Structure formats: structure tokens, C-alpha cells
Amino acid sequence: MEELFLPTLHTFAMNNIFTGSMGLFRFRAEPHVVMATAKEVDFDQSSIFVQYWHGLYCYEKSQMEGEKTFPMTEAGRQEMLQWLTENI
């Protein structure tokens, strides 16, 4: 089976929302970035909120089937990937 794609932590640290899919499985990952300084992200305080659903419709027109918050760390990113993969 093909692996889900998740962007790097840098993408989330730049406050970018990411949406992805595999077949009818869809998900949305929204970062909650806390800044340590004006130019530096506090990764220990930041997180990524993820929701998933199955279906043909976009986020706004769908009912979420699951949601979870992960730390904005590489370990958190890997945990998010595993959680999403388990729910395909």
C-alpha cells in the first residue's frame, strides 16, 4: 500500500494548513504555532491539530470521524502518520 504524504515540520512551523487524501480517506492538519521570539518557533509549545473523514466531499461539507492533537516534533509527525494510516 502507498504511504500517506505528510510535509516536513518546517511547512507546519510556517503556519500552513495541509490537506491530504488517499482514495476516499481525507484529512486536514492545522498547526498551532507558538513563537519563542519574533522569528523563532517554540516547537515544545506548538502542536498540530488533525481531523479525518471518509467521502467525496471537502472539509467544509463533511462530518469529521476523528480528531487528535500532536506535538510539533518529528516524533509527533511520525505518530500522526501512524494514526492517520491506522484510520484509512
DSSP file (Angstrom, degrees, kcal/mol; ACC not computed):
  #  RESIDUE AA STRUCTURE BP1 BP2  ACC     N-H-->O    O-->H-N    N-H-->O    O-->H-N    TCO  KAPPA ALPHA  PHI   PSI    X-CA   Y-CA   Z-CA
    1    1 A M              0   0    0      0, 0.0     2,-0.1     0, 0.0     0, 0.0   0.000 360.0 360.0 360.0 142.4    0.0    0.0    0.0
    2    2 A E        -     0   0    0      1,-0.1     2,-0.3     0, 0.0     0, 0.0  -0.367 360.0-118.8 -66.3 146.1    1.1    3.5   -0.8
    3    3 A E        -     0   0    0      1,-0.1    -1,-0.1    -2,-0.1     2,-0.1  -0.683  25.8-109.6 -91.1 143.2    2.2    5.7    2.2
    4    4 A L        -     0   0    0     -2,-0.3     2,-0.5    77,-0.1    18,-0.1  -0.383  32.8-124.1 -63.2 145.2    0.4    8.9    3.0
    5    5 A F        +     0   0    0     16,-0.2    -1,-0.1    -2,-0.1    16,-0.1  -0.825  29.9 178.1 -94.7 130.9    2.4   12.0    2.4
    6    6 A L        -     0   0    0     -2,-0.5     3,-0.1    14,-0.0    75,-0.0  -0.996  26.6-123.7-125.6 136.6    3.0   14.5    5.2
    7    7 A P        -     0   0    0      0, 0.0    11,-0.0     0, 0.0     5,-0.0  -0.161  38.2 -84.4 -70.7 172.7    5.0   17.6    4.7
    8    8 A T    >>  -     0   0    0      1,-0.1     4,-1.1     4,-0.0     3,-0.7  -0.220  39.5-104.9 -70.6 165.9    8.1   18.5    6.8
    9    9 A L  H 3> S+     0   0    0      1,-0.2     4,-3.0     2,-0.2     5,-0.2   0.830 118.9  66.9 -60.8 -31.8    7.8   20.2   10.2
   10   10 A H  H 3> S+     0   0    0      1,-0.2     4,-1.3     2,-0.2    -1,-0.2   0.885  96.3  54.8 -57.5 -39.4    9.0   23.4    8.5
   11   11 A T  H <4>S+     0   0    0     -3,-0.7     5,-1.4     1,-0.2     3,-0.3   0.926 112.7  41.8 -59.8 -45.2    5.8   23.5    6.5
   12   12 A F  H ><5S+     0   0    0     -4,-1.1     3,-2.1     1,-0.2    -2,-0.2   0.881 109.0  58.8 -70.0 -38.1    3.7   23.4    9.7
   13   13 A A  H 3<5S+     0   0    0     -4,-3.0    -1,-0.2     1,-0.3    -2,-0.2   0.755  98.2  60.7 -62.8 -23.9    6.1   25.8   11.5
   14   14 A M  T 3<5S-     0   0    0     -4,-1.3    -1,-0.3    -3,-0.3    -2,-0.2   0.271 122.7-109.6 -86.3  11.8    5.3   28.4    8.8
   15   15 A N  T < 5 +     0   0    0     -3,-2.1     2,-0.5     1,-0.2    -3,-0.2   0.781  65.0 155.5  68.2  31.8    1.6   28.1    9.9
   16   16 A N      < -     0   0    0     -5,-1.4     2,-0.3    14,-0.0    -1,-0.2  -0.778  38.6-138.5 -92.2 128.7    0.5   26.3    6.7
   17   17 A I        -     0   0    0     -2,-0.5     2,-0.4    13,-0.1    13,-0.2  -0.658  21.4-155.5 -78.3 140.0   -2.6   24.1    6.9
   18   18 A F  E     -A   29   0A   0     11,-2.6    11,-3.4    -2,-0.3     2,-0.4  -0.974  11.3-171.1-122.8 133.1   -2.2   20.8    5.0
   19   19 A T  E     +A   28   0A   0     -2,-0.4     2,-0.3     9,-0.2     9,-0.2  -0.955  13.6 168.3-118.6 144.0   -4.9   18.6    3.5
   20   20 A G  E     -A   27   0A   0      7,-2.1     7,-2.4    -2,-0.4     2,-0.3  -0.919  10.7-168.9-146.0 170.8   -4.3   15.2    2.1
   21   21 A S  E     -A   26   0A   0     -2,-0.3     2,-0.3     5,-0.2     5,-0.2  -0.987  17.1-164.6-157.4 162.8   -6.1   12.1    0.8
   22   22 A M  E >  S-A   25   0A   0      3,-2.3     3,-2.2    -2,-0.3     2,-0.3  -0.820  76.1 -45.4-151.2 110.2   -5.8    8.5   -0.2
   23   23 A G  T 3  S-     0   0    0     -2,-0.3    -1,-0.1     1,-0.3    65,-0.0  -0.502 126.7 -19.9  62.8-127.8   -8.8    7.1   -2.0
   24   24 A L  T 3  S+     0   0    0     -2,-0.3    31,-2.5    64,-0.1     2,-0.4   0.433 115.2 105.1 -90.9  -0.1  -11.9    8.3   -0.1
   25   25 A F  E <   +AB  22  54A   0     -3,-2.2    -3,-2.3    29,-0.2     2,-0.3  -0.699  49.8 179.0 -82.3 129.3   -9.8    8.9    3.1
   26   26 A R  E     +AB  21  53A   0     27,-3.1    27,-2.4    -2,-0.4     2,-0.3  -0.952   6.5 179.6-131.0 148.6   -9.3   12.7    3.7
   27   27 A F  E     -AB  20  52A   0     -7,-2.4    -7,-2.1    -2,-0.3     2,-0.4  -0.988  15.5-154.9-148.3 160.1   -7.5   14.6    6.4
   28   28 A R  E     -AB  19  51A   0     23,-2.5    23,-2.2    -2,-0.3     2,-0.5  -0.997   7.3-164.2-136.7 127.1   -6.7   18.1    7.4
   29   29 A A  E     -AB  18  50A   0    -11,-3.4   -11,-2.6    -2,-0.4    21,-0.2  -0.962   7.0-173.2-117.8 119.3   -3.7   19.1    9.6
   30   30 A E  E     - B   0  49A   0     19,-3.2    19,-2.9    -2,-0.5   -13,-0.1  -0.945  15.7-140.2-116.4 117.6   -3.8   22.6   11.2
   31   31 A P  E     - B   0  48A   0      0, 0.0     2,-0.5     0, 0.0    17,-0.3  -0.453   5.2-156.4 -75.9 148.2   -0.7   23.9   13.0
   32   32 A H  E     - B   0  47A   0     15,-3.3    15,-1.8    -2,-0.1     2,-0.4  -0.888  24.1-163.4-120.5  94.8   -1.0   25.9   16.2
   33   33 A V        -     0   0    0     -2,-0.5     2,-0.5    13,-0.2    10,-0.1  -0.660  12.8-166.3 -92.0 131.2    2.3   27.7   16.3
   34   34 A V        -     0   0    0     -2,-0.4     8,-3.3     8,-0.4     2,-0.4  -0.970  18.5-138.5-112.5 127.9    3.7   29.4   19.4
   35   35 A M  B     -D   41   0B   0     -2,-0.5     6,-0.3     6,-0.3     3,-0.1  -0.723  15.1-167.0 -91.4 133.3    6.6   31.8   18.7
   36   36 A A  S    S-     0   0    0      4,-3.0     2,-0.2    -2,-0.4     5,-0.2   0.854  83.5  -5.4 -79.7 -40.3    9.6   31.8   21.1
   37   37 A T  S    S-     0   0    0      3,-1.6     3,-0.3     0, 0.0    -1,-0.2  -0.770  94.6 -80.8-137.5-176.9   10.8   35.1   19.5
   38   38 A A  S    S+     0   0    0     -2,-0.2     3,-0.0     1,-0.2    -3,-0.0   0.758 131.3  23.8 -62.0 -23.5    9.6   37.2   16.6
   39   39 A K  S    S+     0   0    0      1,-0.1     2,-0.5     2,-0.0    -1,-0.2   0.382 110.5  78.2-123.1   2.0   11.5   34.9   14.2
   40   40 A E        -     0   0    0     -3,-0.3    -4,-3.0     2,-0.0    -3,-1.6  -0.959  67.1-136.4-125.6 128.4   11.8   31.6   16.1
   41   41 A V  B     -D   35   0B   0     -2,-0.5     2,-1.2    -6,-0.3    -6,-0.3  -0.591  13.0-136.8 -79.3 136.5    9.1   28.9   16.6
   42   42 A D    >>  -     0   0    0     -8,-3.3     4,-1.2    -2,-0.3     3,-0.9  -0.782  23.4-176.5 -90.4  92.1    8.8   27.3   20.1
   43   43 A F  T 34 S+     0   0    0     -2,-1.2    29,-0.5     1,-0.3    -1,-0.2   0.801  77.2  61.3 -64.3 -29.6    8.4   23.7   18.9
   44   44 A D  T 34 S+     0   0    0      1,-0.2    -1,-0.3    -3,-0.1    29,-0.1   0.812 113.1  36.1 -66.9 -29.2    7.9   22.5   22.5
   45   45 A Q  T <4 S+     0   0    0     -3,-0.9    -1,-0.2   -11,-0.2    -2,-0.2   0.585 103.3  89.3 -97.9 -13.5    4.8   24.6   22.9
   46   46 A S     <  +     0   0    0     -4,-1.2    26,-1.7   -12,-0.2     2,-0.3  -0.462  53.1 179.8 -87.1 157.9    3.5   24.2   19.3
   47   47 A S  E     -BC  32  71A   0    -15,-1.8   -15,-3.3    24,-0.3     2,-0.4  -0.924  25.6-126.9-148.9 171.4    1.1   21.5   18.1
   48   48 A I  E     -BC  31  70A   0     22,-2.8    22,-2.7    -2,-0.3     2,-0.5  -0.988  17.3-153.0-129.0 121.1   -0.7   20.1   15.0
   49   49 A F  E     -BC  30  69A   0    -19,-2.9   -19,-3.2    -2,-0.4     2,-0.4  -0.836  18.3-168.9 -96.2 123.7   -4.4   19.5   15.2
   50   50 A V  E     -BC  29  68A   0     18,-3.1    18,-2.3    -2,-0.5     2,-0.3  -0.929  11.4-179.9-121.9 138.2   -5.6   16.8   12.8
   51   51 A Q  E     -BC  28  67A   0    -23,-2.2   -23,-2.5    -2,-0.4     2,-0.3  -0.965   7.6-167.5-129.6 149.1   -9.0   15.7   11.7
   52   52 A Y  E     +BC  27  66A   0     14,-2.2    13,-3.0    -2,-0.3    14,-1.2  -0.947  10.1 167.6-136.6 160.5  -10.0   13.0    9.2
   53   53 A W  E     -B   26   0A   0    -27,-2.4   -27,-3.1    -2,-0.3     2,-0.4  -0.963  27.2-125.6-158.0 164.8  -13.1   11.8    7.3
   54   54 A H  E     +B   25   0A   0      9,-0.3     2,-0.3    -2,-0.3   -29,-0.2  -0.953  58.4  68.8-116.8 139.0  -14.1    9.4    4.5
   55   55 A G  S    S-     0   0    0    -31,-2.5    -2,-0.1    -2,-0.4     7,-0.1  -0.859  82.6 -77.0 146.7-178.3  -16.1   10.6    1.5
   56   56 A L  S    S+     0   0    0     -2,-0.3     2,-0.1     2,-0.0    -1,-0.1   0.606  92.6  88.1 -88.6 -14.8  -16.3   12.5   -1.7
   57   57 A Y  S    S-     0   0    0      1,-0.1     5,-0.1    -3,-0.1     0, 0.0  -0.450  76.2-105.2 -98.4 161.6  -16.7   16.0   -0.2
   58   58 A C    >   -     0   0    0     -2,-0.1     3,-0.9     1,-0.1     4,-0.3  -0.119  43.6 -92.1 -71.6 172.2  -14.4   18.7    1.1
   59   59 A Y  G >  S+     0   0    0      1,-0.3     3,-1.4     2,-0.2    -1,-0.1   0.898 124.0  52.6 -51.4 -49.7  -13.7   19.5    4.7
   60   60 A E  G 3  S+     0   0    0      1,-0.3    -1,-0.3     3,-0.0    -3,-0.0   0.741 113.9  42.8 -65.4 -23.6  -16.4   22.1    5.0
   61   61 A K  G <  S+     0   0    0     -3,-0.9     2,-0.3     2,-0.0    -1,-0.3   0.264 104.1  81.8-105.9  10.4  -19.1   19.7    3.6
   62   62 A S  S <  S-     0   0    0     -3,-1.4     2,-0.5    -4,-0.3    -7,-0.1  -0.787  73.2-123.3-119.4 158.6  -18.1   16.6    5.6
   63   63 A Q        -     0   0    0     -2,-0.3    -9,-0.3    -9,-0.2     2,-0.1  -0.883  34.9-121.9 -98.6 127.1  -18.6   15.2    9.1
   64   64 A M        -     0   0    0     -2,-0.5   -11,-0.2     1,-0.1     3,-0.1  -0.417  21.0-169.0 -70.8 140.8  -15.3   14.5   10.9
   65   65 A E        +     0   0    0    -13,-3.0     2,-0.3     1,-0.3   -12,-0.2   0.608  69.3   3.0-103.0 -18.3  -14.8   10.9   12.1
   66   66 A G  E     -C   52   0A   0    -14,-1.2   -14,-2.2     2,-0.0    -1,-0.3  -0.978  56.4-173.4-164.9 153.0  -11.8   11.5   14.3
   67   67 A E  E     +C   51   0A   0     -2,-0.3     2,-0.3   -16,-0.2   -16,-0.2  -0.993   8.8 166.1-151.3 150.6   -9.5   14.2   15.6
   68   68 A K  E     -C   50   0A   0    -18,-2.3   -18,-3.1    -2,-0.3     2,-0.4  -0.978  27.3-129.8-162.1 150.9   -6.3   14.4   17.6
   69   69 A T  E     -C   49   0A   0     -2,-0.3   -20,-0.2   -20,-0.2    -2,-0.0  -0.914  23.9-169.5-110.1 135.1   -3.6   16.9   18.5
   70   70 A F  E     -C   48   0A   0    -22,-2.7   -22,-2.8    -2,-0.4     2,-0.1  -0.901  28.3-104.0-121.9 149.2    0.1   16.0   18.1
   71   71 A P  E     -C   47   0A   0      0, 0.0     2,-2.0     0, 0.0   -24,-0.3  -0.405  35.7-113.9 -67.3 149.8    3.2   17.8   19.3
   72   72 A M  S    S+     0   0    0    -26,-1.7     2,-0.3   -29,-0.5   -26,-0.2  -0.504  80.8 107.0 -86.8  70.7    5.1   19.7   16.6
   73   73 A T  S  > S-     0   0    0     -2,-2.0     4,-2.4     1,-0.1     5,-0.2  -0.868  86.1-105.0-135.5 167.5    8.2   17.4   16.7
   74   74 A E  H  > S+     0   0    0     -2,-0.3     4,-2.2     2,-0.2     5,-0.2   0.889 124.3  51.4 -65.0 -36.5    9.5   14.8   14.4
   75   75 A A  H  > S+     0   0    0      2,-0.2     4,-2.3     1,-0.2    -1,-0.2   0.909 110.4  49.1 -64.4 -41.1    8.2   12.1   16.8
   76   76 A G  H  > S+     0   0    0      2,-0.2     4,-2.4     1,-0.2    -2,-0.2   0.883 109.2  52.5 -63.9 -39.0    4.8   13.8   16.8
   77   77 A R  H  X S+     0   0    0     -4,-2.4     4,-2.2     2,-0.2    -2,-0.2   0.910 110.9  46.9 -63.0 -42.8    4.8   13.9   13.0
   78   78 A Q  H  X S+     0   0    0     -4,-2.2     4,-2.3     2,-0.2    -2,-0.2   0.881 111.7  50.9 -67.0 -38.2    5.6   10.1   12.9
   79   79 A E  H  X S+     0   0    0     -4,-2.3     4,-2.6     2,-0.2    -2,-0.2   0.895 109.8  51.1 -64.5 -40.0    2.8    9.4   15.4
   80   80 A M  H  X S+     0   0    0     -4,-2.4     4,-2.7     2,-0.2     5,-0.2   0.922 109.5  49.9 -62.6 -44.5    0.4   11.5   13.3
   81   81 A L  H  X S+     0   0    0     -4,-2.2     4,-2.5     1,-0.2    -2,-0.2   0.918 112.3  47.3 -60.6 -44.5    1.3    9.5   10.2
   82   82 A Q  H  X S+     0   0    0     -4,-2.3     4,-2.2     2,-0.2    -2,-0.2   0.923 112.5  49.5 -63.1 -45.1    0.8    6.2   12.1
   83   83 A W  H  X S+     0   0    0     -4,-2.6     4,-0.8     2,-0.2    -2,-0.2   0.919 113.2  46.1 -61.5 -45.3   -2.6    7.4   13.5
   84   84 A L  H >< S+     0   0    0     -4,-2.7     3,-1.0     1,-0.2     4,-0.3   0.933 111.4  51.8 -63.1 -45.3   -3.8    8.5   10.1
   85   85 A T  H >< S+     0   0    0     -4,-2.5     3,-1.1     1,-0.3    -1,-0.2   0.867 106.1  55.0 -61.1 -37.5   -2.6    5.3    8.4
   86   86 A E  H 3< S+     0   0    0     -4,-2.2    -1,-0.3     1,-0.2    -2,-0.2   0.737 109.5  48.7 -65.9 -22.4   -4.5    3.2   11.0
   87   87 A N  T <<        0   0    0     -3,-1.0    -1,-0.2    -4,-0.8    -2,-0.2   0.329 360.0 360.0-104.0   6.6   -7.7    5.1   10.2
   88   88 A I    <         0   0    0     -3,-1.1    -1,-0.2    -4,-0.3   -64,-0.1   0.517 360.0 360.0 -62.0 360.0   -7.6    4.8    6.4
